[in-house]
Amino acid sequence: MLQAINEALHGEMARDERVVVLGEDVGHVGGVFRATEGLFEKFGAARVVDTPLAEGVIVGSAVGLAMAGLVPVAEIQFLGFSYQAMHQIAGQVARLRYRSQGRFEPAITIRAPFGGGVRTPEMHSDSLEGQLANIPGLKVVTPATAADAKGLLAAAVRDPDPVMFLEPLRGYRGIRGDVPDGDHVVPLGAARTARQGDDLVIIAWSYQVELACRVADSLAEEGLSVAVLDLRSLVPLDIEAIAAAVDRCGRVVVVEEASQTGGFAGEVVATIVEECFWSLEAPVVRVSGFDVPYPVGMLEDAFVPDEARIAAAVRRTLETACASSSVAHVFRLPDIGEGLDEAEIVEWFVAVGDVVVRDQALVEVLTDKASSELPSPVAGTVMSLGAAEGVRLRVGEVLIEIDDGSTTPEARPAEAPASASGPVTASPGTPAFRPKAAPATRRLALQSGVDLATVNGTGPGGRITADDVRNAGTPLAAPPPEPSAGRMPTPVDAGSSTPSTLGQMPTGRHALRGLRGVVARNMVQAWTEIPHIHTMDELDASLLVDFRTRIRSMDRPGAAQVTPLAIAAVAAARALRRFPMVNGHVEGHPGDAIVIPESVNLGIAMATERGLVVPVVHDADVLDLFAMADRIASLAAGAGADDQQVHRGGHRA
């Protein structure tokens, strides 16, 4: 892309002797990224001007040059620096034609790279296109390909109005492609279809188009037909192209790198609602940066949208119920916490065809920390199980699909085999004509089992109304009722061998005895008396592995029992001995004092057949590595025994 920009500048300066280039280091150096390389040598100091380190001076000078009849192309080294020139941009450049009542033609182009991906310092990566698009009088252009960078820049320089030409910083050397030779102009305000598709359209601009195309190509391997619309320019906006894409697909994801609140994606969504409301089959979803200052380089990957976030938004949008969908509710494996990203299916409590109620236990899953029973988020009929018992699923993969009463009987599969994972399925076949109806009307059609494609709309422009749906069919039977307060309905036995009362308890008071009672009391005490600290760090464990290997090679008793857990336990115990206040707790009700214990007791979480237990290593701060390893091994061996002692202080570190 960088070479294409350089070609466009060379071409425009050769075509029109009024074109001048100005900015920091654009002359002798050729620009900080070499975008203006060769211009100074070819066109001289009179037309390629090095300016002081002052963005306000650069833009203000461009205004004066334009008023003198020249065509300035100003460079701001990074868009974030344009804050220093915002008065000139908003108050002078954008208003010059208006304030002069047309006497002056503000043929000004301001180039600036923006966006993240290269871990620049602060103020170098801000995405301000939304703010600039909100300034009347400015045109805002955001190329996404090398060919468009050349063609759009040529069009910007030739345009009689001021243009903010925003270049993706990641794209300078990261975007490659064929570029037409010679004179190449791409008109402003004409969007480009980067990928054809029918199920959903991703609308994006700048480098996000590159990411969106990768997502579309990846999802195509799963049978999903995802279109990508490259806006090219935000002002003027190609509303007709947006409307055509939404009419064709019915579902939309808008991607931008800027922070979400006030971002240009919100303008795109508003335009879709105003122009294409009756074509929408699901809520429009935005994927944006977060509402925080642009982070330092080490946190950049967590801020900018990536392929995973875009793909997740696409899947979520496709799963939204529509007239041709065969799945009403897809329940994915949730994030169970503790930094764990997968779990094993231990036991299913339901089978395909079972009717379940909300909050009924569906499945037992096992992580590296503990086993958990996951409840149903909705009431309805089980349509498919996402994996067989014994299979491990990653967080976000399909766990179970439940028809909550919003799909037609014909759409329900008679049988769905269990698999390790379940990809989202696209709607079967995309009609050439998508019926127009309000979201509430589409929902009514789902509940009534009415195919909107078969309904003749009587509303304005052929729009299908609620009365049209009611006249076309009769509602389905009502879905299973929600549980009333204090009572849990008994699910209907639909052939499952699993007892219908599994995972439920009758109303009333249930005493907690034995191990469960101890764990429950300690949990309550822990949350009321002990300050909780949670931290997570990612470390290179290679030195730890080497240390354990050396220890295990020693010829002494207990060396073979030394594990990374034992090493971490010794380190934690000695750290708590060195910093005893971390081991303190509040005593009395309300808190009267802070108690600093004389010794360190470590709780070691262990998974057993009866669930998670936390036996205690007493006086852990006086144990050496071999003694700690032996103590942990002994506790593990007896963790499942009925006489296992769980100390009252077992929850304390």
C-alpha positions as CSV (number, residue, x, y, z in Angstrom):
1,M,0.0,0.0,0.0
2,L,2.8,2.4,0.8
3,Q,4.2,2.1,-2.7
4,A,0.8,2.8,-4.2
5,I,0.4,6.0,-2.1
6,N,3.9,7.1,-3.3
7,E,2.8,6.4,-7.0
8,A,-0.3,8.4,-6.6
9,L,1.6,11.4,-5.2
10,H,4.1,11.2,-8.0
11,G,1.3,11.0,-10.6
12,E,-0.7,13.9,-9.2
13,M,2.3,16.2,-8.9
14,A,3.3,15.4,-12.5
15,R,-0.3,15.9,-13.7
16,D,-1.0,19.2,-12.0
17,E,1.8,21.7,-11.3
18,R,-0.4,23.4,-8.7
19,V,-0.1,20.3,-6.4
20,V,2.3,20.9,-3.5
21,V,3.3,18.5,-0.7
22,L,4.1,19.8,2.9
23,G,4.7,18.2,6.2
24,E,7.4,17.0,8.7
25,D,10.3,15.4,7.0
26,V,8.4,14.9,3.7
27,G,11.3,16.5,1.7
28,H,14.9,15.3,2.2
29,V,13.9,12.3,4.3
30,G,11.0,11.2,2.1
31,G,8.6,11.0,5.0
32,V,8.8,9.0,8.3
33,F,7.4,6.0,6.4
34,R,8.9,7.0,3.0
35,A,5.5,7.7,1.5
36,T,6.9,10.9,-0.1
37,E,10.2,9.3,-1.2
38,G,11.6,10.8,-4.4
39,L,9.3,13.8,-4.6
40,F,11.9,16.3,-3.4
41,E,14.5,15.2,-5.9
42,K,12.0,15.2,-8.8
43,F,9.9,18.3,-8.0
44,G,12.2,20.5,-5.9
45,A,12.0,22.4,-2.7
46,A,9.3,24.8,-4.0
47,R,6.7,22.1,-4.3
48,V,7.9,19.6,-1.5
49,V,8.2,21.6,1.7
50,D,9.6,20.4,5.0
51,T,7.7,22.1,7.9
52,P,8.3,22.6,11.6
53,L,7.1,20.1,14.1
54,A,3.8,21.8,14.4
55,E,0.6,20.3,13.1
56,G,-1.4,23.5,13.4
57,V,1.2,25.3,11.2
58,I,1.0,22.5,8.6
59,V,-2.7,22.6,8.3
60,G,-2.9,26.4,8.6
61,S,-0.3,26.7,5.8
62,A,-2.4,24.4,3.6
63,V,-5.3,26.8,4.0
64,G,-3.3,29.7,2.9
65,L,-1.9,27.8,-0.1
66,A,-5.4,26.8,-1.1
67,M,-6.6,30.3,-0.9
68,A,-3.7,31.3,-3.2
69,G,-5.0,28.8,-5.8
70,L,-2.6,25.9,-5.1
71,V,-3.6,22.3,-4.3
72,P,-1.9,21.4,-1.1
73,V,-1.4,17.8,0.1
74,A,-0.5,18.0,3.8
75,E,0.9,15.1,5.8
76,I,0.3,14.6,9.5
77,Q,2.7,11.9,10.7
78,F,0.1,10.2,12.9
79,L,-3.6,10.9,13.0
80,G,-3.4,11.2,16.8
81,F,-1.3,14.3,16.4
82,S,-4.1,16.1,14.6
83,Y,-5.6,17.1,17.9
84,Q,-3.0,19.9,17.7
85,A,-4.5,21.1,14.4
86,M,-8.2,20.5,15.2
87,H,-9.0,24.2,15.3
88,Q,-7.5,24.6,11.8
89,I,-9.2,21.4,10.5
90,A,-12.7,22.1,11.9
91,G,-12.7,25.9,12.0
92,Q,-10.8,26.8,8.8
93,V,-10.4,23.9,6.4
94,A,-14.0,22.5,6.6
95,R,-15.6,26.0,6.6
96,L,-13.4,27.8,4.1
97,R,-15.9,27.6,1.2
98,Y,-18.9,28.4,3.5
99,R,-17.1,31.4,5.2
100,S,-15.9,32.8,2.0
101,Q,-19.4,32.4,0.4
102,G,-17.8,30.3,-2.4
103,R,-14.9,32.7,-3.3
104,F,-12.3,30.2,-2.2
105,E,-12.0,26.6,-3.2
106,P,-10.6,24.5,-0.4
107,A,-8.9,21.8,-2.5
108,I,-7.0,20.5,0.4
109,T,-6.0,16.9,1.1
110,I,-4.7,15.9,4.6
111,R,-3.0,12.5,4.7
112,A,-2.5,10.7,8.0
113,P,-1.8,7.1,9.1
114,F,-4.0,5.7,11.9
115,G,-4.9,2.6,13.8
116,G,-3.0,0.0,15.7
117,G,-1.2,-3.2,15.1
118,V,2.4,-2.0,15.2
119,R,2.7,-1.1,18.9
120,T,3.5,2.5,18.6
121,P,3.8,4.9,21.6
122,E,0.9,6.9,23.0
123,M,-1.1,9.2,20.7
124,H,0.2,7.4,17.5
125,S,-2.7,4.9,16.9
126,D,-5.9,6.7,17.7
127,S,-8.8,6.1,15.3
128,L,-10.5,9.5,15.0
129,E,-12.5,8.9,11.8
130,G,-15.8,9.2,13.6
131,Q,-14.9,12.7,15.0
132,L,-13.7,13.9,11.6
133,A,-16.9,12.6,9.9
134,N,-18.9,14.7,12.2
135,I,-17.4,17.9,10.9
136,P,-19.6,19.3,8.1
137,G,-17.5,20.2,5.1
138,L,-14.9,17.5,5.3
139,K,-14.8,14.3,3.2
140,V,-13.3,11.3,5.0
141,V,-11.7,8.5,3.0
142,T,-10.3,5.2,4.3
143,P,-8.7,2.9,1.7
144,A,-8.4,-0.8,2.5
145,T,-6.4,-2.1,-0.5
146,A,-3.3,-1.0,-2.4
147,A,-5.2,-0.3,-5.6
148,D,-7.8,1.8,-3.7
149,A,-5.0,3.7,-1.9
150,K,-3.7,4.9,-5.3
151,G,-7.1,5.5,-6.9
152,L,-8.8,7.2,-3.9
153,L,-5.8,9.4,-3.2
154,A,-5.8,10.6,-6.8
155,A,-9.5,11.3,-6.5
156,A,-9.0,13.2,-3.2
157,V,-6.3,15.4,-4.6
158,R,-8.5,16.3,-7.6
159,D,-11.6,16.9,-5.5
160,P,-12.6,20.6,-5.0
161,D,-13.5,19.9,-1.3
162,P,-11.2,19.2,1.6
163,V,-10.5,15.5,2.1
164,M,-9.1,13.7,5.2
165,F,-7.3,10.8,3.7
166,L,-6.7,8.2,6.4
167,E,-4.2,5.4,5.7
168,P,-4.1,2.2,7.8
169,L,-0.8,2.1,9.6
170,R,-0.8,-1.7,9.6
171,G,-1.5,-1.6,5.8
172,Y,1.5,0.3,4.8
173,R,3.5,-2.9,4.4
174,G,0.9,-5.4,5.5
175,I,-1.5,-5.0,2.6
176,R,-0.3,-6.0,-0.8
177,G,-2.0,-6.4,-4.1
178,D,-2.0,-5.5,-7.8
179,V,-2.1,-1.8,-8.6
180,P,-3.0,-0.5,-12.0
181,D,-0.3,1.3,-13.9
182,G,-0.6,4.9,-15.0
183,D,-3.6,7.1,-14.2
184,H,-6.0,5.4,-11.8
185,V,-8.9,7.1,-10.1
186,V,-11.5,5.6,-7.8
187,P,-14.5,7.9,-7.3
188,L,-15.2,9.0,-3.7
189,G,-18.5,7.7,-2.2
190,A,-18.6,4.4,-4.0
191,A,-18.4,1.3,-1.7
192,R,-16.8,-1.9,-2.8
193,T,-18.0,-5.5,-2.3
194,A,-14.9,-7.3,-1.1
195,R,-16.7,-10.7,-0.6
196,Q,-20.0,-12.0,-2.0
197,G,-22.4,-13.6,0.5
198,D,-26.0,-14.2,1.3
199,D,-26.3,-15.1,5.0
200,L,-24.7,-12.0,6.6
201,V,-22.8,-8.9,5.6
202,I,-19.8,-7.5,7.5
203,I,-19.5,-3.7,6.9
204,A,-16.0,-2.3,7.5
205,W,-13.4,0.1,6.4
206,S,-9.6,0.5,6.4
207,Y,-7.7,-2.4,7.8
208,Q,-10.8,-4.0,9.3
209,V,-11.8,-5.0,5.8
210,E,-8.7,-7.2,5.6
211,L,-9.7,-8.9,8.9
212,A,-13.4,-9.2,7.8
213,C,-12.3,-10.9,4.5
214,R,-10.2,-13.4,6.4
215,V,-13.2,-14.2,8.7
216,A,-15.5,-14.6,5.7
217,D,-13.0,-17.0,4.0
218,S,-12.7,-19.0,7.2
219,L,-16.4,-19.3,7.8
220,A,-16.9,-20.3,4.1
221,E,-15.2,-23.6,5.0
222,E,-18.0,-24.2,7.4
223,G,-20.7,-23.6,4.8
224,L,-21.5,-20.0,5.8
225,S,-21.9,-17.4,3.1
226,V,-20.7,-14.1,4.5
227,A,-20.4,-10.9,2.5
228,V,-17.9,-8.1,3.1
229,L,-18.7,-4.5,2.2
230,D,-15.8,-2.0,2.1
231,L,-17.2,1.5,2.6
232,R,-14.0,3.1,1.1
233,S,-15.2,6.5,2.2
234,L,-17.2,7.5,5.3
235,V,-18.1,10.9,3.9
236,P,-19.7,10.7,1.4
237,L,-21.3,7.5,2.5
238,D,-22.6,5.0,-0.1
239,I,-26.1,4.4,1.4
240,E,-27.3,2.6,-1.7
241,A,-24.6,0.0,-1.4
242,I,-25.4,-0.5,2.3
243,A,-29.1,-0.8,1.7
244,A,-28.5,-3.4,-1.2
245,A,-26.2,-5.5,1.1
246,V,-28.7,-5.4,4.0
247,D,-31.7,-6.2,1.7
248,R,-29.8,-9.2,0.4
249,C,-28.4,-10.7,3.7
250,G,-30.8,-9.5,6.4
251,R,-28.1,-9.7,9.1
252,V,-25.3,-7.2,9.6
253,V,-22.0,-6.9,11.7
254,V,-20.3,-3.5,11.6
255,V,-16.5,-3.5,12.4
256,E,-14.4,-0.5,13.4
257,E,-11.2,0.0,15.4
258,A,-12.2,3.2,17.2
259,S,-13.8,3.1,20.7
260,Q,-17.5,2.2,20.4
261,T,-19.3,5.1,22.0
262,G,-19.6,7.9,19.4
263,G,-17.8,5.8,16.8
264,F,-18.7,5.8,13.1
265,A,-20.1,2.3,13.4
266,G,-23.0,3.8,15.3
267,E,-23.7,6.1,12.3
268,V,-23.7,3.1,10.0
269,V,-26.2,1.2,12.3
270,A,-28.5,4.3,12.4
271,T,-28.4,4.5,8.6
272,I,-29.3,0.8,8.4
273,V,-32.3,1.3,10.8
274,E,-33.5,4.3,8.9
275,E,-33.1,2.9,5.4
276,C,-33.4,-0.9,5.7
277,F,-35.4,-1.6,8.9
278,W,-37.9,-3.9,7.2
279,S,-35.1,-6.1,5.8
280,L,-33.4,-6.8,9.1
281,E,-33.8,-10.4,10.4
282,A,-31.6,-9.8,13.5
283,P,-30.2,-6.9,15.6
284,V,-27.2,-5.2,14.0
285,V,-24.0,-6.0,16.0
286,R,-21.0,-3.8,16.4
287,V,-17.4,-4.9,16.9
288,S,-15.3,-2.0,18.1
289,G,-12.4,-0.9,20.3
290,F,-13.2,-0.4,23.9
291,D,-14.2,2.8,25.6
292,V,-10.7,3.4,27.1
293,P,-7.7,5.5,26.0
294,Y,-5.7,3.7,23.4
295,P,-3.5,1.3,25.4
296,V,0.2,0.8,25.5
297,G,1.7,-1.6,23.0
298,M,1.7,-4.7,25.3
299,L,-2.1,-4.4,25.7
300,E,-2.9,-3.5,22.1
301,D,-4.0,-6.9,21.0
302,A,-6.7,-6.9,23.7
303,F,-8.0,-3.6,22.4
304,V,-8.2,-3.8,18.7
305,P,-10.8,-6.0,17.1
306,D,-9.4,-9.3,15.8
307,E,-10.6,-12.2,13.7
308,A,-11.8,-14.1,16.7
309,R,-14.0,-11.2,17.9
310,I,-15.4,-10.6,14.5
311,A,-16.1,-14.3,13.9
312,A,-17.9,-14.5,17.3
313,A,-20.1,-11.6,16.4
314,V,-21.0,-13.2,13.1
315,R,-21.9,-16.5,14.8
316,R,-24.0,-14.7,17.5
317,T,-25.9,-12.8,14.8
318,L,-26.5,-15.9,12.7
319,E,-27.8,-17.7,15.8
320,T,-30.5,-15.1,16.3
321,A,-33.9,-16.6,15.6
322,C,-35.3,-15.9,12.1
323,A,-38.0,-17.2,9.9
324,S,-35.7,-19.8,8.3
325,S,-33.7,-20.8,11.4
326,S,-33.9,-24.3,12.8
327,V,-32.3,-23.5,16.2
328,A,-34.1,-21.2,18.6
329,H,-31.5,-21.2,21.4
330,V,-27.8,-22.2,21.2
331,F,-26.2,-22.6,24.6
332,R,-22.4,-22.5,24.5
333,L,-19.9,-23.7,27.1
334,P,-19.6,-20.6,29.4
335,D,-16.4,-19.2,30.9
336,I,-16.3,-21.1,34.2
337,G,-13.5,-18.8,35.5
338,E,-10.1,-19.4,37.0
339,G,-8.5,-18.8,33.5
340,L,-9.7,-22.2,32.3
341,D,-10.7,-22.5,28.7
342,E,-12.1,-26.0,28.3
343,A,-14.0,-28.7,30.2
344,E,-14.9,-32.3,29.8
345,I,-18.5,-33.6,29.5
346,V,-18.9,-36.0,32.5
347,E,-22.6,-36.8,32.3
348,W,-25.6,-35.6,30.4
349,F,-28.8,-35.3,32.5
350,V,-31.0,-34.9,29.5
351,A,-31.4,-36.5,26.0
352,V,-32.6,-35.3,22.6
353,G,-36.3,-34.8,22.8
354,D,-36.5,-34.1,26.6
355,V,-38.6,-31.2,27.7
356,V,-36.6,-29.1,30.2
357,V,-37.5,-26.1,32.4
358,R,-35.4,-23.1,33.1
359,D,-32.6,-23.6,35.6
360,Q,-32.9,-27.4,35.3
361,A,-29.5,-29.1,35.5
362,L,-28.5,-30.1,32.0
363,V,-25.0,-31.5,32.2
364,E,-22.0,-32.1,34.6
365,V,-18.7,-30.8,33.3
366,L,-15.2,-31.2,34.8
367,T,-12.4,-28.7,34.6
368,D,-8.9,-28.9,36.0
369,K,-10.2,-27.2,39.1
370,A,-13.6,-28.7,39.9
371,S,-16.8,-30.3,38.5
372,S,-19.9,-28.2,37.9
373,E,-23.6,-28.7,36.9
374,L,-24.7,-26.3,34.3
375,P,-28.4,-25.2,34.3
376,S,-30.6,-24.6,31.3
377,P,-31.0,-20.9,30.4
378,V,-34.4,-21.4,28.9
379,A,-37.4,-23.7,29.0
380,G,-38.0,-25.9,25.9
381,T,-37.2,-29.1,24.1
382,V,-33.7,-30.4,23.7
383,M,-32.8,-30.5,20.0
384,S,-29.2,-31.7,20.0
385,L,-26.3,-32.2,22.3
386,G,-23.0,-30.6,21.4
387,A,-20.7,-33.4,22.5
388,A,-20.7,-36.9,23.8
389,E,-19.7,-37.8,27.4
390,G,-15.9,-37.9,27.8
391,V,-15.3,-35.3,25.1
392,R,-13.6,-32.0,26.0
393,L,-15.1,-28.7,24.7
394,R,-13.5,-25.3,24.6
395,V,-15.2,-22.2,26.0
396,G,-17.6,-20.9,23.4
397,E,-18.2,-24.2,21.6
398,V,-21.8,-25.4,21.3
399,L,-22.9,-27.3,24.4
400,I,-26.6,-27.9,23.7
401,E,-29.4,-26.6,21.4
402,I,-32.9,-26.0,22.8
403,D,-36.1,-25.2,21.0
404,D,-37.7,-22.7,23.3
405,G,-41.0,-22.7,21.3
406,S,-40.0,-20.1,18.7
407,T,-39.3,-22.6,15.8
408,T,-41.8,-24.4,13.7
409,P,-42.5,-28.1,14.1
410,E,-41.2,-28.8,10.6
411,A,-37.9,-27.1,11.4
412,R,-37.1,-29.3,14.4
413,P,-34.7,-32.1,13.7
414,A,-36.0,-35.5,14.7
415,E,-32.5,-36.5,15.8
416,A,-29.2,-34.7,16.2
417,P,-26.1,-36.9,16.8
418,A,-23.6,-35.8,19.4
419,S,-20.3,-34.5,18.2
420,A,-17.2,-32.9,19.6
421,S,-18.3,-29.5,18.5
422,G,-21.2,-28.0,16.5
423,P,-20.6,-25.3,14.0
424,V,-23.3,-22.7,13.3
425,T,-25.4,-23.7,10.4
426,A,-26.5,-21.1,7.8
427,S,-30.1,-20.8,6.9
428,P,-30.9,-23.4,4.2
429,G,-31.0,-21.6,0.9
430,T,-31.3,-17.8,0.6
431,P,-34.4,-16.5,-1.2
432,A,-33.9,-14.2,-4.1
433,F,-36.4,-11.9,-2.4
434,R,-36.4,-11.3,1.3
435,P,-39.8,-10.4,2.7
436,K,-40.0,-7.1,4.5
437,A,-41.4,-7.1,8.0
438,A,-40.7,-5.5,11.3
439,P,-38.8,-7.5,13.9
440,A,-41.9,-7.9,16.1
441,T,-43.8,-9.3,13.0
442,R,-40.9,-11.7,12.3
443,R,-41.1,-12.9,15.9
444,L,-44.8,-13.5,15.6
445,A,-44.3,-15.5,12.4
446,L,-41.8,-17.7,14.2
447,Q,-44.2,-18.3,17.0
448,S,-47.0,-19.0,14.6
449,G,-45.1,-21.3,12.3
450,V,-45.7,-19.0,9.3
451,D,-43.1,-18.8,6.5
452,L,-42.9,-15.1,5.6
453,A,-41.9,-15.9,2.1
454,T,-45.4,-17.3,1.5
455,V,-47.3,-14.3,2.9
456,N,-48.6,-11.4,0.7
457,G,-47.9,-8.2,2.5
458,T,-50.7,-5.6,2.7
459,G,-48.6,-2.9,4.3
460,P,-46.9,0.1,2.6
461,G,-44.5,-1.1,-0.1
462,G,-45.7,-4.7,0.3
463,R,-44.5,-4.8,3.9
464,I,-45.9,-7.8,5.9
465,T,-47.9,-6.7,8.9
466,A,-48.9,-8.6,12.1
467,D,-52.4,-9.0,10.8
468,D,-51.0,-10.6,7.6
469,V,-49.2,-13.2,9.7
470,R,-52.3,-13.9,11.9
471,N,-54.4,-14.4,8.8
472,A,-51.8,-16.8,7.3
473,G,-51.6,-19.4,10.1
474,T,-52.5,-20.4,13.7
475,P,-50.2,-20.1,16.6
476,L,-48.3,-23.1,17.9
477,A,-48.9,-24.5,21.3
478,A,-47.5,-22.4,24.0
479,P,-44.0,-23.2,25.2
480,P,-43.4,-24.8,28.6
481,P,-44.3,-22.3,31.3
482,E,-41.6,-20.5,33.3
483,P,-41.2,-21.8,36.9
484,S,-43.3,-19.8,39.4
485,A,-41.7,-18.3,42.4
486,G,-40.6,-20.9,45.0
487,R,-41.6,-23.9,42.9
488,M,-39.8,-26.0,40.2
489,P,-42.2,-27.6,37.7
490,T,-41.5,-31.3,37.0
491,P,-40.3,-31.8,33.4
492,V,-42.2,-34.1,31.2
493,D,-40.6,-37.5,30.7
494,A,-40.1,-37.7,26.9
495,G,-38.4,-41.1,26.8
496,S,-35.2,-40.2,28.7
497,S,-33.9,-42.8,31.2
498,T,-32.7,-40.0,33.4
499,P,-34.8,-39.4,36.5
500,S,-36.9,-36.2,36.0
501,T,-36.0,-35.0,39.5
502,L,-32.2,-35.1,38.9
503,G,-30.6,-31.7,39.8
504,Q,-33.8,-30.5,41.7
505,M,-34.7,-30.2,45.3
506,P,-38.1,-29.9,46.9
507,T,-39.1,-26.7,48.6
508,G,-38.2,-26.3,52.2
509,R,-35.1,-26.1,54.4
510,H,-32.2,-28.6,53.8
511,A,-29.6,-29.1,56.4
512,L,-26.0,-29.2,55.2
513,R,-24.1,-32.1,56.9
514,G,-20.6,-33.5,56.7
515,L,-18.2,-32.3,54.1
516,R,-20.8,-30.1,52.3
517,G,-21.6,-28.4,55.6
518,V,-18.0,-27.7,56.4
519,V,-17.3,-26.3,52.9
520,A,-20.4,-24.1,53.0
521,R,-19.6,-22.6,56.4
522,N,-16.0,-22.0,55.4
523,M,-17.1,-20.3,52.2
524,V,-19.4,-18.0,54.1
525,Q,-16.7,-17.2,56.6
526,A,-14.1,-16.6,53.9
527,W,-16.3,-14.0,52.1
528,T,-17.2,-12.2,55.3
529,E,-13.8,-12.2,57.1
530,I,-11.0,-12.5,54.6
531,P,-10.0,-9.9,52.0
532,H,-9.9,-11.6,48.6
533,I,-7.1,-11.0,46.2
534,H,-7.0,-12.6,42.7
535,T,-4.1,-12.2,40.3
536,M,-3.1,-14.1,37.2
537,D,0.3,-14.0,35.5
538,E,1.6,-15.8,32.5
539,L,5.2,-17.0,33.1
540,D,7.9,-18.9,31.3
541,A,8.0,-22.2,33.2
542,S,11.1,-23.6,31.5
543,L,13.3,-22.8,34.5
544,L,10.8,-24.4,36.9
545,V,10.8,-27.6,34.7
546,D,14.6,-27.7,34.7
547,F,14.6,-27.2,38.5
548,R,12.2,-30.0,39.1
549,T,14.2,-32.3,36.7
550,R,17.3,-31.6,38.8
551,I,15.5,-32.3,42.0
552,R,14.0,-35.6,40.8
553,S,17.5,-36.7,39.7
554,M,18.8,-36.4,43.3
555,D,19.3,-39.6,45.2
556,R,17.3,-39.0,48.3
557,P,13.9,-40.0,49.6
558,G,10.9,-37.9,48.4
559,A,12.7,-36.5,45.4
560,A,10.4,-38.3,42.9
561,Q,7.3,-36.7,44.6
562,V,8.4,-33.1,43.9
563,T,5.9,-31.5,41.5
564,P,5.4,-27.9,40.2
565,L,2.5,-27.7,42.7
566,A,4.9,-28.5,45.6
567,I,7.4,-25.9,44.4
568,A,4.6,-23.3,44.1
569,A,3.2,-24.2,47.6
570,V,6.6,-23.7,49.2
571,A,7.1,-20.4,47.4
572,A,3.7,-19.2,48.5
573,A,4.1,-20.2,52.1
574,R,7.4,-18.5,52.4
575,A,6.1,-15.4,50.7
576,L,3.2,-15.3,53.2
577,R,5.7,-15.7,56.1
578,R,7.7,-12.7,54.7
579,F,4.5,-10.6,54.2
580,P,2.2,-11.8,57.1
581,M,-0.4,-9.1,56.6
582,V,-1.5,-10.7,53.3
583,N,-2.4,-13.7,55.5
584,G,-4.5,-11.7,57.9
585,H,-8.2,-11.7,58.5
586,V,-10.9,-9.5,60.1
587,E,-12.3,-10.7,63.4
588,G,-15.5,-9.7,65.1
589,H,-18.9,-8.5,63.9
590,P,-18.6,-5.9,62.8
591,G,-14.9,-6.1,62.2
592,D,-13.1,-5.2,65.5
593,A,-9.6,-6.2,64.7
594,I,-7.2,-7.6,62.1
595,V,-5.6,-10.9,63.2
596,I,-2.2,-11.9,61.9
597,P,-1.7,-15.6,62.4
598,E,1.5,-17.0,63.7
599,S,1.7,-19.8,61.1
600,V,0.8,-20.3,57.5
601,N,-1.9,-22.9,56.6
602,L,-2.3,-23.6,52.8
603,G,-5.5,-25.0,51.3
604,I,-4.8,-27.3,48.3
605,A,-7.9,-27.7,46.1
606,M,-8.3,-31.4,45.0
607,A,-11.0,-32.9,42.7
608,T,-12.6,-36.1,44.0
609,E,-15.5,-38.2,43.0
610,R,-17.7,-36.3,45.4
611,G,-16.6,-32.9,44.1
612,L,-13.9,-30.4,45.0
613,V,-12.4,-30.6,48.5
614,V,-9.7,-28.4,50.1
615,P,-7.5,-30.3,52.6
616,V,-5.0,-28.2,54.5
617,V,-1.3,-28.2,54.9
618,H,-0.7,-26.9,58.4
619,D,2.4,-24.9,59.3
620,A,3.4,-24.9,55.6
621,D,5.9,-22.1,56.1
622,V,8.3,-24.4,58.1
623,L,8.3,-27.2,55.5
624,D,11.0,-27.7,53.1
625,L,10.4,-28.8,49.5
626,F,10.6,-32.5,50.1
627,A,8.4,-32.3,53.2
628,M,5.8,-30.2,51.3
629,A,5.7,-32.7,48.4
630,D,5.2,-35.6,50.9
631,R,2.4,-33.8,52.7
632,I,0.6,-32.9,49.4
633,A,0.9,-36.5,48.2
634,S,-0.5,-37.8,51.5
635,L,-3.4,-35.4,51.4
636,A,-4.2,-36.4,47.8
637,A,-4.2,-40.1,48.7
638,G,-6.7,-39.5,51.5
639,A,-8.8,-36.7,49.8
640,G,-11.6,-39.2,49.0
641,A,-11.8,-40.8,52.3
642,D,-14.8,-40.2,54.5
643,D,-12.6,-39.3,57.5
644,Q,-10.7,-36.6,55.6
645,Q,-10.3,-33.6,58.0
646,V,-11.0,-30.2,56.5
647,H,-9.7,-27.6,58.9
648,R,-11.9,-24.6,59.7
649,G,-9.1,-22.4,58.4
650,G,-8.7,-24.3,55.2
651,H,-9.9,-21.4,53.1
652,R,-7.0,-19.2,54.2
653,A,-3.8,-18.8,52.4
